[in-house]
Amino acid sequence: MGSSGEELRPKFEGWAQVHGTYRLLAHPVPNRLGALLAGHKERTLERMAAESLVLLPQEHHSLNYGGLKQTQGLGKINHEGSLGLHLHSTLAVLNARGFP
């Protein structure tokens, strides 16, 4: 991305949004994803606490990135030595309405 914002400009309504996105990307935060999702997590926990029953179906996947030779930080995902990461996801399903 260049410093002019031309690459991001078509994706936003105005320069303030482009500028804000560049500021976010220019200041690495150790757990940026956690910070971005904090409000969502808090609201989800509040909604779950108000329900008598919450279903939490889970799913597990092994993502094989062994073909990406220049990628760093991958771990072994099976006994054959394939490199990648494990993804474990959970979806909160609240009562018959089905809203997470």
Residue pairs with C-beta under 8 A, 6 or more apart in sequence:
1 7
1 8
1 22
1 25
5 15
5 18
5 19
5 22
8 18
8 21
8 22
9 15
9 18
12 18
12 21
24 32
29 35
44 92
44 100
47 92
47 94
47 99
47 100
48 54
48 92
48 94
51 94
51 95
52 95
53 94
53 95
54 92
54 93
54 94
54 95
55 92
55 93
55 94
56 90
56 91
56 92
56 93
57 90
57 91
57 93
58 88
58 89
58 90
59 88
59 89
59 90
60 86
60 87
60 88
60 89
61 86
61 87
61 89
62 77
62 78
62 82
62 84
62 85
62 86
62 87
63 77
63 84
63 85
63 86
63 87
64 77
64 82
64 83
64 84
65 71
65 74
65 83
65 84
65 85
66 74
66 82
66 83
66 84
68 74
71 83
74 83
74 84
74 85
75 83
75 84
75 85
76 82
76 83
77 83
77 84
77 85
77 86
91 100
92 100
93 100
94 100
